[in-house]
Amino acid sequence: MNRFSNRLVRDLAWVIASPPLVSGNFNDTHWWSHKDCLVEFNACLPALIALDENPAPLIEHLDKLTTGRLGLRFESFIAYWLTISPNYQLLAQNIQIIEPFVSPHKKGSHTHGELDFIIQDIHTNKTIHLEVAVKFYLGTKPYENTFRWFGTNTKDQLGKKVEHLKNHQTQLSNNFTSYLNKHGYLIDSKQCFLKGRLFYPQNITIAPQGVTENHLRGRWDYSPATIENKLLFPLDKNDWLAELNYDDLYQRDLETPLQKNEKALCYVNATQGFKEIERVFYLPEDFHFPKIKS
């Protein structure tokens, strides 16, 4: 992925090729493996190389975003990937399932959910319901428990997200088959695509149960007063995907000493030669993970 000079093309390559947090088959849904991702990346490689030489189409595509939310930016990268893939064709995106209330006492309609993508396998002509997500979680004891891995908004938990994808999001095309058929979508199979990174405390390597062995890792700690002999660069959420290179870091503002954080912030720790070493979340001193309910 670092072969690409354009930052946005590297992010697109990361979206395709990076290892998923979870893979396998759950509730009749195929969750992409790292092998699946690498096969697709290699198939898209000629298009990515051409895009690196002329990234204008990708830039124009991303400029249409009206929000800075990382999840929607991730979905936008996936939508673009599906336009360059030799294996898949994008049929529809963000399909809301809206039905009128059955009760005569209620007027209007109810939204049951939204399908992220409907795509077609070009080689088999099969129609696929694809759900996607990108997530970043910080772990605390007991580390094996997926519900003890939290987003910076601690209401967001790895365990909750995986359960919601398994039991709700990926099942929408099963539960509302007649609705989708009526709108011209005949679903043959379901797939899921969960990317991101898990951040571990210093010297902790115990992974939550059920995650892939080669998932991306980072580190978290509480904010120290100063950081010595390190180059630390604060990251916006849009920087959380692909690894940064020399050109990305050289002209950035350096944070030395580390300022006292008022909220959880993600940083790149780099060498003196501006090569990324690791991703680190520094938490404010008053940050507390929720206690386990007895």
Secondary structure, 3 states (H helix, E strand, C coil): CCCCCCHHHHHHHHHHHCCCCCCEEECCEEECCHHHHHHHHHHHHHHHHHHHHCCHHHHHHHCCCCCCCHHHHHHHHHHHHHHHCCCEEEEEEEEEEEEECCCCCCCCEEEEEEEEEEEEECCCCCEEEEEEEEEEEEECCCCCCHHHEECCCCCCEHHHHHHHHHHCHHHHHHHCHHHHHHCCCCCCEEEEEEEEEEEEECCCCCCCCCCCCCCCEEEEEECCCCCCCCEEEECCHHHCCCCCCHHHHHCCCCCCCCCCCCCCEEEEEECCCCCEEEEEEEECCCCCCCCCCC
